[in-house]
Amino acid sequence: MKFFLIFFSILVVAGCATMNAPEHNFIALNNINEMTAYKEINQYNNLVLQKANIINSTIFTFRGRTMSAFGITKLDTKKKNFSVAGFNPMGITLFKMKIENDRVVSSYVIPQFGAQNLDRAVDMITKDIGHIYFNRKIALQNKSLEFSEYNITINKQIDKKKYKYIFGGKPLKLITKLMYEHKKKIWSVDYYDYKMVDRGTDGREIPYKIFLKNYKYGYVLEINTKEIKAAKEIKKTNLKKSDNELNKQTDQ
């Protein structure tokens, strides 16, 4: 826990921020039947955005303190790849994180934010960003549905980890994803404000507001999407400049 306290006490701007997910605008499902539920969840699966560059703002919150960044996330959920870079208003790279094939391959925070065991903290946050974007589609074969007045839940067990996928709205969309281990809630992700995006991207729909809470370490990530772009629309010169800055900082 010490490395998380150090990490966030240095990377912060004092401020008030919520540690709980905002309420969803639940709509009564009016006794939706199983056939319709399967159809709408399959429709959701087919519309999930798979590959794009996402321009967004991110807020990290820990013990009432926050750190904000503006960034670019390059996403390819089919390959379980993503890279994210965060910048301050001056354009200085604050952090860069990368996952390939669902594994952390690099995670970097500007040295001015350095602290003991920082790499361990950044790797954990990098994995949580993966939890946000990966595995948003769920195969329905042999899956039973749990119905309530406002949502439908699908449970998935992998070894000792239990996942809950909660769908709501009309038509049904994923609104909450949770993971439990040894009967303890480890993290949850809530999705809001789904919008259709340009058909040039691989997939058509994405939640523009996302809220992740890590219960084990007590921090939250809030992500607000500003714009979706095809990969070629992100200026290579800007990315190259950022990479050069990163290399210089890393060598120092």
C-alpha positions in Angstrom: 0.0 0.0 0.0 2.9 2.4 0.7 3.9 2.7 -3.0 0.4 3.6 -3.9 0.3 6.4 -1.3 3.7 7.7 -2.5 2.6 7.5 -6.1 -0.6 9.4 -5.8 0.7 11.9 -3.2 3.2 13.0 -5.8 1.1 12.8 -8.9 -1.7 14.9 -7.6 -3.6 18.1 -7.7 -5.5 18.7 -4.5 -9.3 18.5 -5.1 -12.5 16.8 -4.3 -13.5 13.8 -6.3 -16.0 10.9 -5.9 -14.8 7.5 -5.0 -18.1 5.9 -6.0 -19.4 5.2 -9.5 -22.1 7.7 -10.6 -25.6 6.3 -10.7 -26.9 4.7 -13.9 -30.2 6.0 -15.4 -31.9 2.6 -15.1 -34.9 1.8 -17.3 -37.3 -0.9 -16.3 -37.0 -3.9 -18.6 -40.7 -4.6 -18.4 -40.5 -8.4 -18.2 -38.1 -8.8 -21.1 -38.0 -12.5 -22.2 -34.9 -14.6 -22.6 -34.9 -14.7 -26.4 -35.1 -10.9 -26.7 -32.3 -10.6 -24.1 -30.0 -12.9 -26.0 -30.7 -11.1 -29.2 -30.0 -7.6 -27.7 -26.8 -8.8 -26.0 -25.6 -10.3 -29.3 -26.4 -7.0 -31.0 -24.3 -5.2 -28.4 -21.4 -7.7 -28.9 -21.5 -7.0 -32.7 -21.3 -3.2 -32.1 -18.4 -3.1 -29.6 -15.6 -0.9 -30.8 -12.5 -3.0 -31.4 -9.8 -0.9 -32.9 -9.3 2.9 -32.9 -7.3 5.8 -31.4 -9.2 7.4 -28.6 -8.5 11.0 -27.4 -9.6 11.3 -23.8 -9.1 12.9 -20.4 -8.2 10.8 -17.4 -8.5 11.5 -13.7 -6.8 9.3 -11.1 -8.2 9.6 -7.6 -6.7 8.3 -4.4 -7.7 9.3 -0.9 -9.5 12.4 -2.0 -6.7 13.7 -4.2 -6.7 13.8 -7.9 -4.3 13.9 -10.9 -5.6 14.8 -14.4 -4.1 14.2 -17.8 -5.1 14.6 -21.5 -4.1 11.6 -23.5 -4.3 9.3 -26.5 -5.2 5.6 -26.2 -4.4 3.3 -29.2 -6.7 0.3 -28.9 -6.9 -3.1 -30.5 -9.0 -5.4 -28.4 -8.9 -8.3 -30.9 -5.2 -8.6 -30.2 -5.5 -7.4 -26.6 -3.2 -4.6 -27.3 -3.3 -1.0 -26.2 -0.9 1.9 -25.6 -1.8 5.1 -23.7 0.1 8.3 -23.3 -0.8 11.2 -21.0 0.3 14.8 -21.3 0.0 17.9 -19.2 -1.3 21.2 -20.7 2.3 22.1 -21.8 2.5 18.9 -23.9 5.0 17.2 -21.6 4.6 13.4 -21.4 3.5 12.4 -17.9 3.2 8.7 -18.5 3.2 6.0 -21.2 1.8 2.5 -20.8 1.6 -0.4 -23.2 0.1 -3.8 -23.2 0.6 -6.4 -25.9 -1.3 -9.7 -26.0 -2.8 -8.9 -22.6 0.6 -8.5 -21.0 2.3 -5.3 -19.7 5.4 -4.7 -21.9 6.2 -1.1 -20.8 5.0 1.4 -18.2 6.7 4.8 -17.7 6.1 7.8 -15.5 8.1 11.0 -15.8 11.1 10.9 -13.4 9.9 14.0 -11.5 7.1 11.8 -10.3 9.5 9.0 -9.3 9.2 7.1 -6.0 10.3 3.8 -4.6 8.3 0.8 -6.1 6.7 3.1 -8.7 7.0 0.5 -11.4 4.8 -1.8 -9.4 2.1 0.8 -9.0 2.2 1.8 -12.7 2.0 -1.8 -13.8 -1.1 -2.3 -11.7 -2.8 0.8 -13.2 -1.8 -0.4 -16.7 -3.5 -3.7 -16.1 -6.6 -1.9 -14.8 -6.8 0.1 -18.0 -6.7 -3.3 -19.8 -9.7 -4.4 -17.7 -11.6 -1.4 -18.9 -11.2 -2.0 -22.6 -10.7 -5.8 -22.9 -13.3 -8.5 -22.6 -16.3 -6.2 -23.0 -17.9 -8.8 -25.3 -19.2 -12.0 -23.7 -19.9 -15.3 -25.4 -23.4 -16.4 -24.6 -23.0 -20.2 -25.2 -24.1 -22.1 -22.1 -24.5 -18.8 -20.1 -27.5 -18.4 -18.0 -29.1 -15.0 -17.5 -30.2 -13.6 -14.1 -33.1 -11.2 -14.5 -34.0 -8.3 -12.3 -36.4 -5.3 -12.8 -33.7 -3.1 -14.2 -30.8 -5.3 -15.4 -29.6 -8.7 -16.5 -26.5 -10.3 -15.1 -24.2 -13.0 -16.6 -21.7 -14.7 -14.4 -18.4 -16.1 -15.7 -15.9 -18.2 -13.7 -12.2 -18.4 -14.6 -10.2 -20.4 -12.1 -10.7 -18.6 -8.7 -11.9 -15.4 -10.3 -15.6 -14.7 -10.8 -16.7 -12.1 -13.3 -20.1 -10.4 -13.4 -21.4 -8.7 -16.6 -24.4 -6.5 -15.9 -26.5 -5.3 -18.8 -29.2 -2.6 -18.8 -31.0 -0.1 -20.9 -33.0 -0.3 -24.1 -31.5 -2.0 -26.1 -29.3 -3.8 -23.6 -25.7 -2.7 -23.2 -22.9 -3.5 -20.8 -23.2 -1.1 -17.9 -21.1 -2.7 -15.2 -18.3 -5.4 -15.2 -17.0 -6.7 -11.8 -14.3 -9.2 -10.8 -14.2 -11.1 -7.5 -11.5 -13.3 -6.1 -12.0 -15.4 -3.0 -15.4 -13.8 -2.7 -13.9 -10.3 -2.4 -14.6 -7.6 -4.9 -11.3 -6.6 -6.5 -12.4 -4.1 -9.2 -15.4 -2.8 -11.1 -15.9 -0.9 -14.3 -19.0 1.2 -15.1 -19.8 2.3 -18.6 -22.0 5.3 -19.5 -23.1 7.4 -22.5 -22.7 5.0 -25.3 -22.4 6.6 -28.7 -22.1 5.5 -32.3 -18.7 6.3 -33.9 -17.4 6.6 -37.4 -17.8 3.4 -39.4 -14.2 3.7 -40.5 -13.2 2.3 -37.1 -13.4 -1.5 -36.4 -16.6 -1.5 -34.4 -19.3 1.1 -34.1 -20.1 1.9 -30.4 -18.2 3.0 -27.4 -19.0 4.3 -23.9 -17.8 7.9 -23.7 -17.7 7.9 -19.9 -16.0 5.1 -17.9 -15.4 4.7 -14.2 -13.1 2.1 -12.7 -12.7 1.4 -9.0 -9.9 -0.8 -7.6 -11.2 -2.0 -4.2 -8.0 -3.7 -3.3 -5.9 -0.6 -3.4 -8.6 2.1 -3.1 -8.2 4.2 -6.2 -10.4 5.1 -9.1 -9.9 6.0 -12.8 -12.3 8.2 -14.6 -12.1 8.4 -18.4 -14.0 10.8 -20.6 -13.7 10.3 -24.3 -13.3 13.5 -26.3 -12.9 12.1 -29.8 -12.5 8.8 -31.8 -10.0 8.8 -34.7 -8.7 6.2 -37.1 -5.0 5.4 -36.6 -3.8 7.5 -39.5 -5.5 10.6 -38.2 -3.1 10.8 -35.2 -0.2 12.9 -36.4 2.9 10.7 -36.6 5.1 13.7 -36.0 3.5 14.3 -32.6 3.8 10.7 -31.5 7.4 10.6 -32.7 8.2 13.7 -30.7 6.6 12.2 -27.6 8.6 9.0 -28.1 11.9 11.0 -28.5 11.0 12.9 -25.3 10.4 9.6 -23.5 13.7 8.1 -24.7 15.6 11.1 -23.5 13.9 11.0 -20.1 14.5 7.3 -19.8 18.2 7.6 -20.6 18.8 10.2 -18.0 
